[in-house]
Amino acid sequence: MENIRGKVAAINGPVIVGENMTGFKMREMVLVGHKKLIGEIISIDGDLGTIQVYEETEGLTVGEDIRSTGKPLSLKLGPGLLGNMFDGIERPLNRIRDEFGTFIPEGIGLISLDEEKLWDVSLNVKPGDYVKEGQVFGSVQETPLINHKLLVPIGAKGKVIKVEKDGKYNINHTLVEVEDESGNIHELKMYQEWPVRIARPVDRRLPIGKILITGQRVLDIFFPIAKGGTAAIPGGFGTGKTMLQHQLAKWSDADIIIYVGCGERGNEMTEVLEDFPKLIDPKTNRPLMERTVLIANTSNMPVAAREASIYTGITMAEYYRDMGYNVAIMADSTSRWAEALREISGRLEEMPAEEGYPAYLQSRLAQFYERAGYVNTLSGEEGSVTIIGAVSPAGGDFSEPVTENTRRLVNVFLGLDRELAYSRHYPSINWLNSYSGYADMLKSYYESMIHEDISPLRAKMLRLLFEESKLQDVVALVGEDVLPDEQRLILEIARVIKVGYLQQNAFHKEDTYVPLKKQVEMLKTIDLLYERGLSAIKKKIPISKVRDGELYDKVMKMKYTIPNDRLEDIDELKNIINEFYDELESYYSS
C-alpha cells in the first residue's frame, strides 16, 4: 500500500526537492503529486530528499504529496517485449497512442507489458522437483523466431508444490508455486521484475572468443566486434552513425536486437520507428521486429527518462542473455545520455568537471559498458550482451569528454569521418584512427571458420593504407610524378582497397551483406594484384604498364559482379590477374 510520507518543497524542472523524507530510501521509486508522476530519489539529506522525475512537471505545485512505492525503478520482464516500442521507462508507445492520443500524458503510471493477452505456456517442472534461481521452468513462443524461456526469479528456490497444466494464460497468472527451506511460498509467473541499475547475476564470465558477424567488410576483417564485446561509433552530424547501426541490427548474427534511441531528434527517431517494422530479417524472411525491441526517448521527452533509457535497454538485454541468447544492444547515442546527466547535475548544483559534465561521467559510462560480456548463465547456457554505442561529439571533435572517456572503456573504436561521408564513402569508418582490440582474441575463431590465419593479410593491407596516407602528403606538395614506381603502386592499390573493399553499398543486393569467406577471398585478390604488380616493377616494367585500367576496374567491381554464392568466380579473376602479369613479364623479358 502506498504511504503518503513526503511533501513537495521545491521544483526545478525535472528535479524536485521533498521534505519529510526520512522514511524513504536512496534510488526508491516514488509517485509525485496528484498526477502520481513517476520519480526516483537520487539524494537524501536529513529531512530533505531530491527526486528526479521521469515525466513533465508542468502544473506541479509546492505542498503536493510524495508517495512511497517501496521499491527501486524496475522493469517488468516477460513475454511481450519483442516487437514492441517503449519509452525510456518501459511504457509501450503504441498502447499509449491508442489510449491517450499522439502525446504522452502525465500520470498514466508505469504501464508496461500487456496483462490481458493470453500466451501459450509449456511447463517443464512437476510437483516435487527442486528448482533454483535462474532455472528454466517453462517456455512461451513469444514470436515465430524467439522461444521465450521462463526463468525462476532471483531469490526464489526450493521444492515445487503446485504446477498449472500447459495452456493459455496471461502474464499475471501463477504458473508454479515453490516452497523454500523457510516455508515461504514463491509464486512463479510469466514475468519478473528487476531494478534497472543493478546488473543481473550470472554463473561466471567466459573469455571472449567469437566474432559478431556483421557482413560489413571493414568490420569483420579490419575491425572485428566480438560477441560479448564493446564498441563505440563516434562521428559528427551526417557521418552515418544511425545507418551503420541499422546495418548491424539487420545483418549481425545476434539473436536479439535492443535498439535504444536516446535523446535523438524526433524526426530521426520517427524514421527508425517507421522503418524497423518494415525490415525483413534476411536469414529467416520474417519481420526483423520479431527479434527486436525498440526504446525511443527523443530529445523533447523528459530529460530524466533519457538518463534511465540506457539502463532500461541493458536490463532487457541481460534478461534475454539469461535465456542463452546472444543479444546486441545499440545505444544511439550515449552523448545525448551524457547531456542528460549534465543537465540534471546542473540543476542539482553539483561541481562541474570538464565542459560542464559531472565528475562521475566516466564511472557512469563504465557502469554501462561493463554490463557487456560473454557468460555462463544461471540456467547453464552460454549467452552474451554486445554493446555498440554511438557517440555524437559536438563538431566531430573526438577529444571531447564523452568520446575520450568512452575510448578508454571500449575495445572497438570505429571513428567516422566527415570527409569520407561527404564523398559518399560508406561506412565512413576512418581506417587511420579506428582500432579493434579483439583481432588477436578472435584469431583461432577465424581459423576455425575459414581454416586460415588472416592476421598477416589484415596487417599488410592496413600497412599499405597507412603508407598511402603518408605518401598523399608528399603528393600534395610536389605531385605524384616524383615518386618511385613502387610508391606509386601503393597509391593505386590503396585506392582499390578503399573503393573496391572498404566502401560498401547498403542498397546493393550483393554488397549489403558479404559472407566472411568472400570477404577474405576479395582481400586475397587485391593482395595478389599488389604482389604481381610489385614483382613486375622490380623487373623494371614501368608503372604505366603495370597499372592496367581495365584489370583494376574488374578487381574494384568484383563486389558487385561476383555473387556471394559463386566464389569460384573469384578464382577466375585471380587467373586473369596472373595471366595478365605473366604475359607482361614475358613481353619485357624478351
N, C-alpha and C positions, 0 to 999 in steps of 0.2 A: 504494500500500500504506500502511495506517495505521501511523504510527510512535508508539510509546509514549515520550513525552518529558517528561511532567509528572506531578505528584502533587497530590492534593487536600490543601491545608494548613489551610483553614478553611471553614466552611459557615455562611451566614447567609440562611436561606430560599432564594430562587432565586439568590442571589449567592454564588459560590464563589471562593475565593482559591486559586490554584495556585502551586506552586513548581517550579523547574527549567523555567521558561517562556521562556527566552531565544531558543529556536528558533521560537517562534510569532509570528504576525503579528496586528496590530490587525484587528478585525472578522472574524477567521477563525472558521469553524465547527469546533467540537470535539465529541468524544464523551467524556462524563464517567462514570467509574465502570464497574463490571462490567455494569451495565444499559445502558451506552452512551447515557446521556441526552444529548439534543441541546442544545448551548450555543453561545454566541458570545462571543468575547473583546472586552471593552469598554475595558480599560486594561492596559498593561504598564509595570511599574516595576522595572527591573533584572531580578532573577531571578523576581519575583513577577508574576503575571497575574490580573486579575479577569475572571470569566466570569459572564454571566447565562444561566441555564438555562431552557429553554422547557418543561420538564416538572417534575412534582413531585419534590422532592429527599428525600422521606422515606425513611429507610433508608440513605442515602449516608453513608459514613464517611471520616474523615481517612486519607490514605495510598492511597486508590484511584487508579487511573491516569487520566490525561487524554490522549486520543489526538488527533492532528492529522488533519484531512481535507485540508488544503492549499488550501481554497477558502472564500470567504465564504458566508454564508447565502444560498442561491439557490433559485429556483423552477424546476421542470420545466414548461416551457410548450409545449403541444401539444394535439392533439385529445383530448377527454375532459374539458375544463374546464367547458364549458357543460352545464347541467343537473345539475351536481354540487354537493355541500355539503362544505366543507372546514373544518378548524380554522385557527387563526391562522398556522400554518406549512405550509399546503397538504397536510394529511393528510386523506384522504376519510373523512368521518364514517360514511357508510353502510357502507363496506367494513370500517371498524373495528368497527362494531356487529355485522356479520355474522360476523367472525372472532374478536372478543375479548369481545363482550357489551356491556352498557349503558355501562360506564365505560371511559375511555381508559386503558389500562395504560401504565406507564413502559417505555421501552426498546424500543418497537416499530420505531424507526428512522424515517427520513424517507421513508416510503412516500408516493406521490402519485398519478400517473396509472396507469391500468390498462395493464400491459405485455403482457397476453395478448390483449386484444381486437384483432380484425383490422379495419382500416379500408380502404375502397375508395379507392385513391390514383390520381390522374390527374396525370401529369408533363408539363411543357411545355418541357423543355430536351432537347438531344441532344448527343452527343459532338462536341467541337469548339467548342461555344458558350462565350462568356466571360460569367461571372456575377459580380456584385458584391454587397457587403453589403446586406442588406435586400431584395434582389430576390425576386420570387415565382417559385419553381421548380416548383410543383405545387399541387394542392388536394385537399381532403377534404371531403365533405359531412358536416360534424360533426353538424348537426341539420337537419331539414327547412327551418328558417328561415335558417341561417347556413352559408355556404360558408367553410370554414377554409382560408386561404391559407398554404401552406408557404413560409417565408421563409429565405433564406440567412442563417446566423448572422453576427453582428458578428465581424469578424476573419477571415472566410473569403471569399476571392475568387480568381478565376483561371479556368483552362480546364477545361471538363467533360471527363473522360476515361472515365467509365463511368456509364450510366443504366440503372436497372431498367425492366422493362416495366410498364405500367399493370396494377394488380391489387390483391389484398388482402394487407396486411402489418400487422405490429404496429409499435408506435412505435420499437422498438429496431432495426428493420431498416434497413440502409444503403441509401438510395434512389439517391443520386448521389455520385460521387466527383469532387472538384475538386483540381486541382494548381495551386499558386500559383507565383509567379515564382522562389521559392527551391527549388522542387521538393518542397515539403511537400504531403502528401495530406490533404485535409479531407473527412471523411465527413459527408454531409448526411442527417439522419434527420428523422422527422416532428416531433420535439421539439427544443428548445434550452433551455439553462439560462441564467438571468440573475440577478445579485445584486440583492436586493430594494431595497437602499438607494441604488442608482445609477439615475438616470433613463435610459431607453432613448433613443438618439440619433435625431434627425430631420434632414431636409434643411434645412428652415427653418420658422420660426414665421410664421403668417399673421395679419393683423389680424382681430379678431373682428367678425362682421357677420351671423350667422344666429341666429335665435331658437330656443331649445329649446321647441317647442310642448308644452304640458302639458295643455291643455283646462281649466285652472283659471283662472277669470276674474281673480282677484286677482293671479295671477302674469303671465299672458300680456299683460294690458293695463296693470296698475298697476306691477308689479314684475317685469319680464321677466328670465328667465335666458337667457344666450347659450350656444350650443354652444361648448365650449372654455372656458367661464367658471367662476367660483367662486361658491358661495352658502353661507350659513350659516343654519341654522334653530335659533335659541336658544329655549328655553322650559322652564319648570318642569315638575314631575311632573304628568301628566294633561292637558297642553295640546295633545296631538295630534301630536307630532313624528313618531312612528313611522307613524301613519295617513297623514300628509301624504307621507312618503317612499314609502309603499305606493302612493298615488295617482300619484306621479311615476314610480315604477317601472312601473306598469301602463299609464299613458296617455301618457307623454312619447314623442316621436318619436326617441329614441335607438335605435340598432340593437341595442345590448347593454347589459345592466344588471349591475353588480357591486354586491352588497349586503353590506356589512361590519357585522355585529353585534358591536360592540367593547365588551366589558365590561358589556353589558346583563344584566338579571335573566334567570335561566334560563327562567322561565315565559313571559316576553315573547318570548325568542328561540325557544322551542318553538312558540309561536303562529306566528312567521314561517316556521319550517321546515315546519310543517304546512299553512299557508295558501298559501304561494307555489306549491307543486306543483299545487294545485287551481285556480289562477288561469288564466283563458283570455286569451290575447293578443287584444284586441278588433279589431285590424287584420287578423289572419290566422286567427282562430278556432282557433289551435293553442295548446298549453300554453305559458304565459309562461316556464316553466323552460327551454324550448328556446333562449332567448336570454339566460339569466340564470345568474350564478354566485353562490352564497351562501357567505359566510365567517362562521362562528359562533365567537365566543370569549366565552363568558359570564363573569360576574363571579366564578364559583367555579373557573374554569380558571386555570392558572398565569399570574401577572401579567406575566411577561416575554413570553409568547406574545401577550398582549394588545397589548403595545407593538409587536410585529412584525406584527400582523394588518393594520394600516393600510397598511404597505409592501407586504404580500402583495397586497392589493386593488388598489393603484395600479399595481403592476407588471403584474398581469393586464390591467388596463385599457389600459396602454400597448401591450401585446402585440397586443391586438385593434385598437387605433388604428393600429398599423403596417400592418395589412392594409387600411386605408382605411375602417374603421367609425367611426361616432360612438358613443362609449361614455359612459355616465353612471355614476359611482360614488357610492353612498350610504353614508356613514360614520355609523353610529349607535352610540355618539356619541363625538365627539372629547374630550369631558370625561372619560370613563372611560379613554381612552387617556392623557390628561394625568395622571390619577391614577396610572396605572401608572408613568409617568415619575417622579412624585413619590415613589412607594413605593421604586422601585429607587434613586433618588437618595438617599433617606434611609438605605437600607442601605449605600450607598457612603460615607456620612457627608460628603456634599458640602454646601457652604454653601447654605442655603435662601434663596430670594427671597420674593416676596410670597405670603402664605398657604401657605408651605411648598413651593411649586412650585420646580423648579430654575431657575437663572438662564437656562438655554438653552431655556426653554419656547417663546419666540417664534420662535427660529431653527428649532426642530424643526417647529413649525406651518407656518412659511414653506416649509421643505423639502417638506412635503406638498402645500400648496396651489399652489406654483409648478409642480408637475408637471401641472397642467391646461394646456389650450391647444388652439388650432386650428392644425394643422400640415400641411406638405407632407411626406409620409413618404419614406423612402429608396427605396421602390418607385415613387415618382412619383405617389401618390394623395393625396387630401385625407382627413384623419381628425381626430378630436377626442376629448379627455377632458374631461368636465364633472364637477366635484367639488361635491357637495351634502353638507355636513357638518352633522349635528345637534349641538347643544351643550346640555348639561344643567346650567345653573348652579344651585348649591345655593340653595334658597328662591326661585328665579326672579330672582336678583339679577344683572342684566346688567352690573354694574360689577366683577364678579369677574374674575380674571386671564385665564382661558381665553376667556371671551366678549369681553373687551376686546381681547386680542391677536388673536383671530380677526377681529374687526370691522375691524382695520387691514389685514387681508390679503385680504379677500373684497370683491367688487364688488356682491353682492346680500346684504342683511341682512333676514331675514324674522322679525321678533320676534313670538313667540307670546305671547298674553295670557291669563292665568288667568281673568280675569273673562269674557272672550268665550267661553272654553272651557266654563266652568261654566254659562253661559247658553245652551249648545248652539249657539253660533255657530262653525261650522267652514267652511273652515280658520280657525283663531283667530289669523290674522295681524293684528297691530295696525297699522293704516294710518298711525298718527301717528309711530311710531318705526322703521318699515321703510323701505327705500330700494333702488333698483337703479341702479347706475352704467352699465348697458347701454342705458338707454332711448334716449339720443341716438345711440349707436352703431348701434342697430337701426332707426333712423328710415327709412333707404332700403329696408331689408328689409320693413318693414311696408308701405311704399308699393308695393313690387313684388308683395306678396301680396294686398293689399286695395285697391290703387290710390288711396290717400289717406293724408294725414298725420294721424295720430290724436293727435299730441303736444299740440296745444292742447286737445282734448277731455279727455285724461287730466289735464292740468294744471288744467283748470277743475273737474273732479269732485273732485280732491284738495283744491283750494282750498275748495270747499264743505264738505268733511269737516273741514278744519282750522277753518273758521269756525264750524261746528256745535259743535266741541269747546269753543271759547271761549264760545259762547252758552250751553252747558249749565251753565257755572259761574255765569252770571248767573241762569239759570232756577232753579238750586239755592238761590239766595239769596232772590230776590224773586218767582219764579214766571214762567210764560210769558206771562201776560196783559199784562204791562207792555211787552213787546217790540213794536216796529212790525211791521206785516204782512209786510214784505219779509224780515225776520229770522225770523219765524215760518214763512215759506215755506221758508227754508233748513233749518230743523229738520225739516220734513216731507219735503223732497227727500232730505236726508241719511239719513233712515230708509228711504226707498225704495232708496237706493244700498246701504245696509248689509244690509237684509233681502232685497231683490229682486235684488241683483247680487253683492255680496261674499260673502254666505253661500251655500254650495253643498252640495248633498246628495249624498254619495258613493254612496248606495244607491238613488237615483232614476235610471231608465234614460235620461232626457233630460238630467238635470242633472249626472250624474257626470263626463261629458266634454262640453265645448261647443266646436264649431268656432270658429276665430278670427273668421270673418265674422259669425256670430251674436253673438259677444261684443260686437263693435263696434256692430252694429245695436241690440242691447239698450241699450247705453250712450247711443246717439243718441236712443232713445225716451225715456229718463229725462231727457236734456238738453232734448228738445222739451217734456216735461211741465213742466220748470222754467221754460223761456223763455216758454211760453204763460201759465203762472201768474203770472210776474213782470210780463208785459205787462198782464195783467188787473188786478193790484194797482196798477200805475201809473195805471190808468184809474179808480182809486178803488173797485174792486169788493172787498168785504170777503173776508178770508181764509176765513171760514166757507163762502162760496160757491165760492171758487177751489179749495179742497181738497175734492174730491168723493170720498167714501169708496169708492164702487163703482169709479170710474175708477182710483184709486190702487191698489186691490186687483188690478185687471186687469194693471196695469204690474208690480206686485211678483210676480204669479204667472205672468208670461209665460215664465219659465224652465222651468216645468212644463207649461204649457198649449200652448206653441208647439213643435212637434217641430223637431229640429235640421235636418231637410231640408226644412222649409217656411218659409223666410224671408219669403215673400210674406205670411204671416200677421202678421208684424211691421209690414209696410206698412199692413195693415188696421187694426192697433191705432193706428198714427200717425194714420190718417184719423179714427178715433174720437176721439182727443185733440183734433185740430184742429176737428172738428165740434162737440164739447162747448164749447170756448172761443169759437168763432165765435158760437154761439147765446147764450152767456153775455154776451159783449161787446155783441152786438146787442140783447139784452134791456135791459142797463143804459144803453146809449147812447140808446135810445128812451125 
